[in-house]
């Protein structure tokens, strides 16, 4: 899947990956896709909750290799 903006939050602990994603999404237009890379295992649950709370759609979450999680969020 393609994305429009990428945030590299590898090496950052909660809540920084979410805060970086929130900042990036606020600067994006509706319908654009944000890709976030994170290494914090807690980010899996954090991004699920973030999507529910903000109304942005979590299109994908998965393993990007090298102990990195990938999240794709659709801007509402």
Buried (B, 14 or more C-beta within 10 A) or exposed (E): EEBEBEBEBBEBEBBBBBEBBBEBBEEBEEEBBBBBBBBBEBBEEBBEEBBEEBEBEBBBBEEBEEEBBBBBBBBE
